[in-house]
Amino acid sequence: MTMNDNRILKASFKDCPLSDRKQFIESRCIIPISVGQSVHEGKKFLAAMKLIDTSFKACTILVDDSVQRHTMAIDHTESADTLYDLAVKEGSDWLKRNELGYKQLTIPYKIMRWDDWLASDCYEASHLRVKKCYQENPDYRDAIHTNIDSFLSRYLGRISNKSHIEPNRAFSLCLDYLLEECAVMCLWVNNKYEFEVYPTGRNEAMHATYEHLIKPLYFEFLRPVGLRFKKYTRFQSNVPSKVMGESITPN
């Protein structure tokens, strides 16, 4: 076995000030899971859970599954119902595949699925609020369009035959995805999560939603926290993790 095989992967916090980190131990966080992204799989997810467990008071793991029905439709001809079922199955598979990670938590934790938020009595009003901001605020609209352009550039770059993909429809599907995602994000303040933990940071649309629709009213909630991952030898891994301390989302 090589030295690399013996190294241990550890997670540490990034992109958050020390003043925020000092509040973690008395705070709750929400951890959105982009199903299929490598940062939320295997050893990286295990490392993230170990760090969360020693840092926060409680956490909610949100499996972002059914929202992916929108972008699945870009390159698939199945019915909307079929794509919805497929997206939900992907979420269920993720929960089974990564059970070891979240079941190691000793702090209080909760598992939520995307549909839990879509079923909220407040969802429709939140979606209308986000859509209104998109229609009336040029800066917000530009952020969402930038997000879509960036995603489609990456997405289409992975497809060899693009002849069956209609650009306007692809754009519209991405817009539906982001408006839904941002509407759900606005609902998280109802659960009073002080922090949102996402390894690679927020996409442009969610960052703009935070700045325009959340922070002005709820500055104490949903402060962003990123993660970095680094491999250590077993000797180095004795350093406490606290000290070492892209969905339409960046990879």
BALOTOR-974591 format. One record per residue (C-alpha): residue in one letter; x, y, z; residue number from 0. Coordinates in nm, 3 decimals, decimal comma. Example, Ala and Ser with C-alpha at 12.3 -4.5 7.8 and 13.67 -1.06 7.14 Angstrom:
BALOTOR-974591
R  aa       xx       yy       zz    i
R   A    1,230   -0,450    0,780    0
R   S    1,367   -0,106    0,714    1
end
This chain:
BALOTOR-974591
R  aa       xx       yy       zz    i
R   M    0,000    0,000    0,000    0
R   T    0,141    0,343   -0,093    1
R   M    0,174    0,642    0,136    2
R   N   -0,109    0,812   -0,053    3
R   D   -0,336    0,519    0,028    4
R   N   -0,260    0,567    0,398    5
R   R   -0,340    0,937    0,408    6
R   I   -0,652    1,059    0,584    7
R   L   -0,888    1,313    0,428    8
R   K   -0,992    1,595    0,660    9
R   A   -1,229    1,886    0,610   10
R   S   -1,180    2,241    0,736   11
R   F   -1,382    2,560    0,710   12
R   K   -1,316    2,835    0,458   13
R   D   -1,474    3,159    0,339   14
R   C   -1,613    3,253    0,680   15
R   P   -1,468    3,498    0,933   16
R   L   -1,331    3,386    1,268   17
R   S   -1,608    3,580    1,442   18
R   D   -1,862    3,353    1,272   19
R   R   -1,669    3,036    1,355   20
R   K   -1,675    3,125    1,723   21
R   Q   -2,056    3,111    1,704   22
R   F   -2,075    2,765    1,543   23
R   I   -2,091    2,572    1,870   24
R   E   -2,414    2,752    1,967   25
R   S   -2,560    2,752    1,616   26
R   R   -2,753    2,531    1,377   27
R   C   -2,664    2,484    1,013   28
R   I   -2,833    2,354    0,701   29
R   I   -2,630    2,140    0,462   30
R   P   -2,780    2,125    0,110   31
R   I   -2,676    1,811   -0,076   32
R   S   -2,631    1,834   -0,453   33
R   V   -2,700    1,473   -0,544   34
R   G   -2,428    1,338   -0,771   35
R   Q   -2,163    1,598   -0,683   36
R   S   -1,835    1,445   -0,567   37
R   V   -1,806    1,687   -0,272   38
R   H   -2,110    1,516   -0,120   39
R   E   -1,997    1,158   -0,166   40
R   G   -1,776    0,903    0,005   41
R   K   -1,470    1,017    0,198   42
R   K   -1,539    1,388    0,145   43
R   F   -1,887    1,357    0,291   44
R   L   -1,750    1,152    0,582   45
R   A   -1,488    1,419    0,651   46
R   A   -1,748    1,696    0,632   47
R   M   -1,975    1,517    0,879   48
R   K   -1,690    1,472    1,126   49
R   L   -1,616    1,844    1,112   50
R   I   -1,982    1,943    1,146   51
R   D   -2,024    1,708    1,441   52
R   T   -1,747    1,874    1,641   53
R   S   -1,839    2,229    1,542   54
R   F   -2,215    2,291    1,542   55
R   K   -2,497    2,250    1,793   56
R   A   -2,730    2,081    1,541   57
R   C   -2,770    2,040    1,167   58
R   T   -3,020    1,965    0,893   59
R   I   -2,912    1,767    0,587   60
R   L   -3,124    1,868    0,288   61
R   V   -3,123    1,629   -0,007   62
R   D   -3,175    1,843   -0,319   63
R   D   -3,332    1,569   -0,526   64
R   S   -3,664    1,650   -0,694   65
R   V   -3,546    1,996   -0,807   66
R   Q   -3,315    1,817   -1,051   67
R   R   -3,615    1,711   -1,258   68
R   H   -3,583    2,047   -1,437   69
R   T   -3,227    2,006   -1,564   70
R   M   -3,277    1,635   -1,631   71
R   A   -3,528    1,740   -1,897   72
R   I   -3,259    1,919   -2,098   73
R   D   -3,117    1,594   -2,231   74
R   H   -3,404    1,349   -2,174   75
R   T   -3,733    1,295   -2,354   76
R   E   -3,917    1,113   -2,075   77
R   S   -4,233    1,261   -1,926   78
R   A   -4,220    1,511   -1,641   79
R   D   -4,358    1,248   -1,403   80
R   T   -4,090    0,999   -1,504   81
R   L   -3,812    1,252   -1,453   82
R   Y   -3,957    1,349   -1,116   83
R   D   -3,957    0,984   -1,007   84
R   L   -3,601    0,943   -1,130   85
R   A   -3,483    1,251   -0,941   86
R   V   -3,647    1,133   -0,618   87
R   K   -3,493    0,787   -0,662   88
R   E   -3,150    0,947   -0,699   89
R   G   -3,211    1,116   -0,364   90
R   S   -3,314    0,791   -0,199   91
R   D   -3,007    0,619   -0,342   92
R   W   -2,786    0,897   -0,205   93
R   L   -2,931    0,849    0,144   94
R   K   -2,856    0,477    0,134   95
R   R   -2,511    0,525   -0,016   96
R   N   -2,402    0,784    0,240   97
R   E   -2,578    0,652    0,548   98
R   L   -2,247    0,584    0,721   99
R   G   -2,162    0,953    0,696  100
R   Y   -2,466    1,111    0,857  101
R   K   -2,526    0,832    1,107  102
R   Q   -2,191    0,907    1,271  103
R   L   -2,332    1,240    1,392  104
R   T   -2,368    1,274    1,767  105
R   I   -2,530    1,619    1,756  106
R   P   -2,906    1,641    1,688  107
R   Y   -2,965    1,619    1,314  108
R   K   -3,255    1,602    1,073  109
R   I   -3,284    1,467    0,719  110
R   M   -3,508    1,662    0,481  111
R   R   -3,600    1,604    0,118  112
R   W   -3,662    1,880   -0,138  113
R   D   -4,034    1,805   -0,151  114
R   D   -4,062    1,888    0,220  115
R   W   -4,001    2,252    0,127  116
R   L   -4,219    2,247   -0,184  117
R   A   -4,504    2,128    0,039  118
R   S   -4,467    2,428    0,270  119
R   D   -4,765    2,661    0,296  120
R   C   -4,521    2,947    0,238  121
R   Y   -4,365    2,813   -0,081  122
R   E   -4,594    2,974   -0,339  123
R   A   -4,557    3,318   -0,182  124
R   S   -4,180    3,273   -0,170  125
R   H   -4,169    3,171   -0,536  126
R   L   -4,374    3,477   -0,634  127
R   R   -4,137    3,700   -0,436  128
R   V   -3,831    3,556   -0,609  129
R   K   -3,995    3,579   -0,951  130
R   K   -4,091    3,942   -0,887  131
R   C   -3,733    4,026   -0,794  132
R   Y   -3,613    3,850   -1,110  133
R   Q   -3,853    4,054   -1,324  134
R   E   -3,791    4,391   -1,160  135
R   N   -3,429    4,390   -1,041  136
R   P   -3,174    4,395   -1,327  137
R   D   -2,881    4,299   -1,103  138
R   Y   -3,066    3,998   -0,968  139
R   R   -3,175    3,895   -1,316  140
R   D   -2,819    3,929   -1,447  141
R   A   -2,689    3,704   -1,168  142
R   I   -2,939    3,434   -1,256  143
R   H   -2,862    3,460   -1,628  144
R   T   -2,489    3,439   -1,556  145
R   N   -2,553    3,127   -1,350  146
R   I   -2,752    2,969   -1,632  147
R   D   -2,491    3,051   -1,896  148
R   S   -2,215    2,905   -1,680  149
R   F   -2,409    2,587   -1,608  150
R   L   -2,511    2,529   -1,969  151
R   S   -2,154    2,583   -2,086  152
R   R   -2,034    2,306   -1,852  153
R   Y   -2,332    2,081   -1,911  154
R   L   -2,328    2,099   -2,291  155
R   G   -1,952    2,059   -2,292  156
R   R   -2,000    1,706   -2,161  157
R   I   -2,242    1,609   -2,440  158
R   S   -2,095    1,499   -2,773  159
R   N   -2,417    1,523   -2,976  160
R   K   -2,611    1,840   -2,897  161
R   S   -2,835    1,845   -3,205  162
R   H   -3,142    1,738   -3,008  163
R   I   -3,106    2,011   -2,746  164
R   E   -3,307    2,329   -2,802  165
R   P   -3,119    2,626   -2,649  166
R   N   -3,424    2,832   -2,552  167
R   R   -3,587    2,534   -2,384  168
R   A   -3,264    2,451   -2,200  169
R   F   -3,243    2,810   -2,074  170
R   S   -3,607    2,801   -1,961  171
R   L   -3,555    2,474   -1,773  172
R   C   -3,253    2,617   -1,593  173
R   L   -3,452    2,927   -1,503  174
R   D   -3,729    2,710   -1,356  175
R   Y   -3,465    2,525   -1,154  176
R   L   -3,307    2,839   -1,013  177
R   L   -3,631    3,019   -0,931  178
R   E   -3,746    2,712   -0,741  179
R   E   -3,411    2,671   -0,568  180
R   C   -3,399    3,034   -0,461  181
R   A   -3,761    3,030   -0,343  182
R   V   -3,683    2,732   -0,121  183
R   M   -3,367    2,900    0,006  184
R   C   -3,574    3,195    0,125  185
R   L   -3,783    2,956    0,336  186
R   W   -3,483    2,832    0,532  187
R   V   -3,492    3,142    0,753  188
R   N   -3,820    3,008    0,895  189
R   N   -3,618    2,732    1,063  190
R   K   -3,366    2,984    1,194  191
R   Y   -3,051    2,824    1,058  192
R   E   -2,768    3,059    1,143  193
R   F   -2,539    2,908    0,879  194
R   E   -2,551    2,729    0,545  195
R   V   -2,261    2,491    0,480  196
R   Y   -2,179    2,414    0,117  197
R   P   -1,825    2,303    0,025  198
R   T   -1,777    2,497   -0,298  199
R   G   -1,978    2,804   -0,205  200
R   R   -2,306    2,933   -0,340  201
R   N   -2,385    2,964   -0,707  202
R   E   -2,446    3,311   -0,849  203
R   A   -2,823    3,291   -0,815  204
R   M   -2,821    3,183   -0,451  205
R   H   -2,558    3,442   -0,364  206
R   A   -2,774    3,713   -0,521  207
R   T   -3,083    3,580   -0,342  208
R   Y   -2,901    3,603   -0,011  209
R   E   -2,784    3,958   -0,079  210
R   H   -3,114    4,093   -0,215  211
R   L   -3,386    3,897   -0,038  212
R   I   -3,246    3,743    0,280  213
R   K   -2,961    3,945    0,430  214
R   P   -3,147    4,281    0,442  215
R   L   -3,420    4,125    0,660  216
R   Y   -3,250    3,829    0,828  217
R   F   -2,883    3,916    0,852  218
R   E   -2,830    3,672    1,141  219
R   F   -2,943    3,369    0,936  220
R   L   -2,793    3,164    0,651  221
R   R   -2,443    3,305    0,667  222
R   P   -2,238    3,108    0,413  223
R   V   -1,967    2,860    0,512  224
R   G   -1,742    2,678    0,266  225
R   L   -1,525    2,371    0,314  226
R   R   -1,184    2,262    0,194  227
R   F   -1,049    1,909    0,191  228
R   K   -0,689    1,805    0,243  229
R   K   -0,510    1,474    0,288  230
R   Y   -0,283    1,422    0,587  231
R   T   -0,053    1,145    0,700  232
R   R   -0,172    0,956    1,006  233
R   F    0,073    1,153    1,222  234
R   Q   -0,056    1,485    1,089  235
R   S   -0,417    1,373    1,132  236
R   N   -0,378    1,404    1,510  237
R   V   -0,412    1,779    1,466  238
R   P   -0,768    1,870    1,579  239
R   S   -1,000    1,921    1,283  240
R   K   -1,126    2,254    1,422  241
R   V   -0,775    2,394    1,404  242
R   M   -0,715    2,270    1,051  243
R   G   -0,991    2,445    1,004  244
R   E   -2,152    2,286   -0,847  245
R   S   -2,672    2,077   -0,968  246
R   I   -2,657    2,429   -1,104  247
R   T   -2,385    2,476   -0,852  248
R   P   -2,009    2,492   -0,905  249
R   N   -1,828    2,157   -0,887  250
end
